[in-house]
Amino acid sequence: ISKEEAASFHDVIYNFAEAKRTSGEEDPLVRDREGFTQIVNFWHEDEGIRRLTLHPNIGAVAEKLAGMPLRLWHDHMLIKQPHNKTPTEFHQDQPYWPHTNSTQSISAWVALCDVPVERGCMSFLSGSHKRTDLPAQNLSDAESFFAIAPEFRYGERVTVPLQAGDCTFHHSRCAHMATPNETDEPRVAHIIIYMDATTTFSGKKHVVTEPLKLEEGVALDGELFPPVGRFTERQG
């Protein structure tokens, strides 16, 4: 997206997150951890967030990369506060999700400010998306991923500093991590996650699906999981 869009979305996302974080209200979708502040799936409650989550540029690229129709799984904003010395350790996303029949799920990580290495940019382990058999890993344990996939410890690592408006896309099985934020400014990123249009519910507990009381095996569709084609056509 353009730098101008990134600047406007930065203020929307950061102000929304700070209001949620400091409200004192209990909300399972808001997590203020040592490593980062995470707020999940609020695109349908705020018009500014909606415009970013359903941005036609981002959705179109994701669908082209996946090579198949996609649906929105959920979004989440991830903010690393200044001088946060805690890295987010290597992990895959897919093992956390209650998905079956989803082979090309993909995450778009949108930088809403400049993200050099020292502000908490992303690193990826080449080829790790081929390990589709791994259980969930611990984001706060540097050994969690390598203990079950030791072949990647000395493999290629790709680190990607970003400017505001830039975006990386990674497969849900691609192991990735984020460096600490050693700067005086918060690192503000918005992540949009897409899944195969045919994805069904596995029955696994997840904060997004828990309120929906879904039966195992049902399709993850409907208004909360719109097809990418719908919003790229409408806004494109």
Stockholm file with secondary structure:
# STOCKHOLM 1.0

chainA/1-236         ISKEEAASFHDVIYNFAEAKRTSGEEDPLVRDREGFTQIVNFWHEDEGIRRLTLHPNIGAVAEKLAGMPLRLWHDHMLIKQPHNKTPTEFHQDQPYWPHTNSTQSISAWVALCDVPVERGCMSFLSGSHKRTDLPAQNLSDAESFFAIAPEFRYGERVTVPLQAGDCTFHHSRCAHMATPNETDEPRVAHIIIYMDATTTFSGKKHVVTEPLKLEEGVALDGELFPPVGRFTERQG
#=GR chainA/1-236 SS CCHHHHHHHHHHHHHHHHHHHTSCCCCTTEEECSSCEEEESCTTTCHHHHHHHTCHHHHHHHHHHHTSCEEEEEEEEEEECTTBCCCEEEECSGGGSCEESCSCCEEEEEESSCBCGGGTCEEEETTGGGCCSCCCCCTTCTTHHHHHCGGGTTSCEEEECBCTTCEEEEETTSCEEECCBCSSSCEEEEEEEEEETTCEECCCCCTTTGGGTCCTTCBCCSTTSCBHHHHHHHHC
#=GC SS_cons         CCHHHHHHHHHHHHHHHHHHHTSCCCCTTEEECSSCEEEESCTTTCHHHHHHHTCHHHHHHHHHHHTSCEEEEEEEEEEECTTBCCCEEEECSGGGSCEESCSCCEEEEEESSCBCGGGTCEEEETTGGGCCSCCCCCTTCTTHHHHHCGGGTTSCEEEECBCTTCEEEEETTSCEEECCBCSSSCEEEEEEEEEETTCEECCCCCTTTGGGTCCTTCBCCSTTSCBHHHHHHHHC
//
